[in-house]
Amino acid sequence: MLEEVERWLAERSWSAADRPLDVLLAAKRDSGTTVSVVLPALNEEPTVGTIVATIRRELMSAAVPLVDELVVVDSGSTDRTAEVAAAAGARVVHRDEVLPSLPALPGKGEVLWRSLLATTGDIVCFVDADLREFSADFVSGIVGPLLTDPGVHFVKAMYDRPLGEAVGQGGRVTELVARPLLNLHWPQLAGFVQPLGGEYAARRSLLEQLPFPVGYGVELGLLVDALHTVGLGALAQVDVGVRKHRHQDGRALGRMAAAIYRTAQLRLARGHLVRPALTQFERTPEGFVPRTYAVDTEERPPMAGIPEYAQRHAA
């Protein structure tokens, strides 16, 4: 590991307990900083309500007004995700209602990019909507360094990721794809425990400068681009405990891995894939059948260059 990364781990890796809520509230009050929390959601009816209710109860009360805005961006759920989230107290926005002049593309990154136009906070905190046994530390922990240290611009959550009952066996794409890519090509980022984690917070002033891969590559893309934009010293991570969520099957993980590799490849060479597709095999009664999927090849430009966004911030 680079000496720079060893120093970074000592100086920019914390626990959620390092910053109690009273410290965060005082820093927020003194700075006048506002905080938006965004949950990108697609068919998360079983979990989204509990997450919203926990944030509202523990971080949006009169006694603890840490979060100013809680928005669920629904990307086309066919279950009751939107109704459950609204009933729990979130403002629910459909992806297609944000920037309707630009047809939406499928993918998580598309939802996160559009959420910048649907929110107003100086700090934007992203939280996946499929978390089980959710703790408010996932929000307060990663927002904390941004409120208390003006030199921090981007914070990732770190946590244990069990796979069923197997401790530490989650994050298969992280260990097999993302971590090798980062260690080999961006060794300054080798200290991030969960580089692909969906829980992270950043200053709006940074996010609006970054391109957003529309699909699964968004987390790696934002992390690499944040490094190049503000430097390693402005990045941090916070331990928030254990993350439990719905796991995807092997073929879905393969498609995720392909999108992440493509995102890395673009940043390495700014070239193009000869064949942006991935063929996988599925066993059927007739034998193994090939299924070919397109690999995400679209990215949204920095939000600061979108006229509708510029007009809103000029008003």
C-alpha positions in Angstrom: 0.0 0.0 0.0 1.2 3.5 -0.8 2.5 5.5 2.1 0.0 8.2 1.1 -2.9 5.7 1.5 -1.6 4.6 4.9 -1.6 8.2 6.1 -5.1 8.6 4.6 -6.4 5.6 6.4 -5.2 7.0 9.7 -6.5 10.5 9.0 -9.6 10.0 7.0 -11.2 6.8 8.2 -13.6 7.1 11.2 -16.4 5.5 13.0 -19.9 6.9 13.2 -19.4 7.1 17.0 -16.6 9.6 16.6 -19.1 12.4 15.9 -22.1 12.3 18.3 -25.3 13.9 17.1 -25.0 17.0 19.3 -21.6 17.8 17.7 -23.2 17.4 14.2 -26.2 19.6 15.1 -24.0 22.3 16.4 -21.8 22.2 13.3 -24.9 22.3 11.1 -26.4 25.2 13.0 -23.2 27.2 12.9 -22.6 26.7 9.2 -26.1 26.9 8.0 -25.5 23.8 5.8 -28.6 21.9 4.6 -28.7 18.1 4.1 -30.8 16.1 1.6 -31.1 12.3 1.7 -32.0 10.5 -1.5 -33.2 6.9 -1.7 -33.2 5.5 -5.3 -35.9 2.9 -5.4 -37.1 0.2 -7.7 -39.6 -2.3 -6.3 -38.4 -1.9 -2.7 -41.8 -2.1 -1.0 -40.6 -4.5 1.8 -37.8 -2.2 3.1 -38.2 1.5 1.9 -40.9 2.4 4.5 -38.8 1.3 7.5 -35.8 3.3 6.2 -37.8 6.4 5.6 -39.5 6.1 9.0 -36.2 5.6 10.8 -34.7 8.7 9.2 -37.7 10.8 9.9 -37.9 9.7 13.6 -34.3 9.9 14.5 -32.8 12.6 12.2 -35.7 14.9 11.3 -37.4 15.6 14.6 -37.6 19.0 16.3 -35.0 17.7 18.7 -32.7 16.3 16.0 -33.1 18.4 12.8 -30.1 16.9 11.0 -31.8 16.1 7.7 -33.7 18.8 5.9 -35.1 16.9 3.0 -35.9 13.2 2.4 -36.6 12.2 -1.2 -37.4 8.8 -2.7 -36.8 8.8 -6.4 -38.9 5.9 -7.9 -37.5 4.6 -11.2 -40.6 2.8 -12.3 -41.7 0.4 -9.5 -44.5 -2.0 -10.2 -45.2 -2.7 -6.5 -46.3 -0.2 -3.7 -42.8 1.3 -3.2 -44.1 4.9 -3.9 -47.2 4.5 -1.6 -45.2 3.0 1.2 -42.5 5.6 1.1 -45.0 8.5 1.0 -47.0 7.0 3.9 -43.7 6.8 5.9 -43.0 10.5 5.3 -40.8 10.8 2.3 -41.4 13.1 -0.6 -41.7 10.7 -3.6 -40.6 11.8 -7.0 -40.8 9.7 -10.1 -37.6 9.6 -12.2 -39.5 10.6 -15.4 -40.9 13.7 -13.7 -37.4 15.1 -13.2 -36.0 16.8 -16.3 -38.9 15.5 -18.5 -37.4 17.1 -21.6 -34.7 14.4 -21.5 -35.9 10.9 -21.9 -34.8 8.7 -19.0 -32.4 5.8 -19.4 -32.7 2.7 -17.2 -30.2 2.4 -14.4 -29.4 3.5 -10.8 -26.9 6.1 -11.9 -29.6 7.8 -14.0 -31.8 8.1 -10.9 -28.9 9.5 -8.8 -28.0 12.1 -11.5 -31.6 13.3 -11.8 -31.9 13.5 -8.0 -29.6 16.5 -8.0 -32.3 18.4 -9.8 -35.0 17.1 -7.4 -33.2 18.2 -4.2 -31.8 21.4 -2.7 -29.4 20.4 0.1 -25.8 21.6 0.2 -24.9 18.0 1.2 -26.5 15.1 -0.7 -26.6 11.7 1.0 -27.4 8.6 -1.1 -28.8 5.5 0.7 -29.9 2.3 -1.1 -33.6 1.4 -0.5 -33.2 -2.3 0.0 -31.4 -2.2 3.4 -32.6 -4.4 6.2 -32.1 -3.7 9.9 -31.4 -0.1 8.9 -29.7 2.3 11.3 -29.7 6.1 11.2 -25.9 5.8 11.5 -25.9 5.1 7.8 -26.9 8.8 7.3 -25.5 10.6 10.3 -22.2 8.7 10.1 -21.3 9.7 6.5 -22.8 13.2 6.7 -20.8 13.9 9.8 -17.3 14.6 8.3 -18.9 16.9 5.7 -20.5 19.0 8.5 -17.5 19.2 10.8 -14.5 19.3 8.3 -14.6 21.8 5.4 -11.7 19.9 3.8 -13.9 16.8 3.3 -16.0 16.7 0.1 -16.9 13.0 -0.4 -17.6 10.3 2.2 -18.3 6.6 1.7 -19.8 4.3 4.3 -17.8 1.2 5.2 -19.3 -1.9 6.9 -19.4 -5.6 7.2 -21.3 -7.3 4.4 -22.6 -10.8 5.3 -23.8 -13.2 2.6 -26.7 -15.0 4.4 -25.1 -16.3 7.6 -21.6 -16.1 6.2 -19.7 -13.2 7.8 -17.7 -11.0 5.4 -18.7 -12.9 2.2 -20.8 -10.2 0.7 -19.5 -7.7 -1.9 -18.5 -10.3 -4.4 -18.2 -7.9 -7.3 -16.2 -5.6 -5.1 -13.6 -8.3 -4.3 -13.4 -9.8 -7.7 -13.6 -6.8 -9.9 -13.6 -3.3 -8.3 -10.8 -3.9 -5.7 -8.3 -5.3 -8.3 -9.1 -2.5 -10.7 -8.6 0.2 -8.1 -5.4 -1.3 -6.7 -3.9 -1.7 -10.1 -5.0 1.5 -11.8 -5.9 3.9 -9.0 -3.8 2.8 -6.0 -4.7 6.0 -4.1 -8.2 4.5 -3.7 -6.9 1.1 -2.4 -7.9 2.1 1.2 -11.6 2.2 0.6 -13.3 -0.7 2.3 -16.5 -0.5 0.3 -15.8 1.3 -3.0 -19.0 0.1 -4.6 -21.2 0.7 -1.5 -24.5 2.6 -2.2 -24.3 4.7 0.9 -22.2 7.8 0.4 -22.5 11.6 0.9 -20.9 14.5 -0.9 -21.1 18.2 -1.3 -23.4 19.4 -4.0 -20.6 21.6 -5.3 -18.6 18.5 -6.1 -21.5 16.2 -7.4 -22.7 18.8 -9.9 -19.2 18.8 -11.5 -19.1 15.0 -12.1 -20.4 12.9 -14.9 -22.7 10.0 -13.8 -22.6 6.6 -15.4 -26.2 5.7 -15.8 -25.9 2.1 -14.6 -24.0 -0.1 -12.1 -20.8 1.7 -12.8 -21.9 4.9 -11.1 -20.2 4.2 -7.7 -16.8 3.4 -9.2 -17.1 6.3 -11.6 -18.0 8.9 -9.0 -15.2 7.7 -6.7 -12.5 7.8 -9.4 -13.7 11.2 -10.7 -13.9 12.6 -7.2 -10.3 11.6 -6.7 -9.2 13.4 -9.8 -11.4 16.5 -9.0 -10.6 17.2 -5.3 -7.8 14.8 -4.4 -7.5 12.0 -1.9 -7.3 14.2 1.1 -10.9 15.4 0.4 -12.2 11.9 0.4 -13.1 9.9 3.6 -14.9 6.8 4.9 -16.9 6.1 8.0 -17.6 2.7 9.7 -21.4 2.3 10.2 -21.5 -1.3 11.3 -23.2 -4.0 9.3 -25.1 -3.8 6.0 -27.8 -6.3 5.2 -29.6 -6.2 2.0 -31.1 -8.3 -0.9 -28.4 -10.2 -2.8 -28.5 -10.7 -6.5 -27.8 -14.0 -8.4 -24.5 -14.8 -10.2 -25.7 -13.7 -13.6 -26.9 -10.3 -12.4 -23.5 -9.9 -10.7 -21.8 -10.7 -14.0 -23.7 -7.9 -15.7 -22.8 -5.6 -12.9 -19.1 -6.5 -13.2 -19.2 -5.9 -16.9 -20.7 -2.4 -16.4 -18.1 -1.6 -13.7 -15.2 -2.8 -15.9 -16.5 -0.6 -18.8 -16.7 2.4 -16.5 -13.1 1.8 -15.5 -12.0 1.2 -19.1 -13.5 4.6 -20.2 -11.6 6.4 -17.4 -8.4 4.7 -18.3 -8.4 5.4 -22.0 -11.5 7.4 -22.8 -11.9 4.9 -25.6 -14.8 2.7 -26.5 -15.5 -1.0 -26.2 -15.3 -3.0 -29.4 -18.3 -4.9 -28.4 -20.3 -3.5 -25.4 -22.2 -6.7 -24.7 -21.9 -9.6 -22.3 -23.0 -13.2 -23.1 -23.9 -15.4 -20.2 -25.3 -19.0 -20.1 -28.5 -20.3 -18.5 -29.3 -24.0 -18.1 -32.6 -25.0 -19.6 -34.2 -28.4 -20.2 -32.5 -28.2 -23.6 -29.0 -27.5 -22.2 -27.0 -24.3 -21.8 -28.6 -21.4 -23.6 -26.6 -18.2 -24.3 -28.2 -14.9 -23.2 -26.6 -11.7 -24.4 -27.0 -8.4 -22.6 -26.0 -4.9 -23.5 -23.4 -3.3 -21.2 -24.2 0.2 -20.0 -22.4 2.6 -22.3 -24.1 5.9 -21.4 -23.0 8.6 -19.0 -24.8 11.8 -18.1 -22.8 15.0 -18.2 -22.0 17.1 -15.1 -25.3 18.5 -13.8 -23.8 22.0 -13.6 -24.0 22.1 -17.4 -27.8 21.3 -17.6 -29.7 24.5 -18.4 -32.6 23.7 -16.1 -30.3 23.1 -13.2 -28.3 26.3 -13.9 -31.6 28.3 -14.1 -32.8 26.9 -10.7 -29.5 27.8 -9.0 -29.4 31.3 -10.5 -32.9 32.1 -9.3 
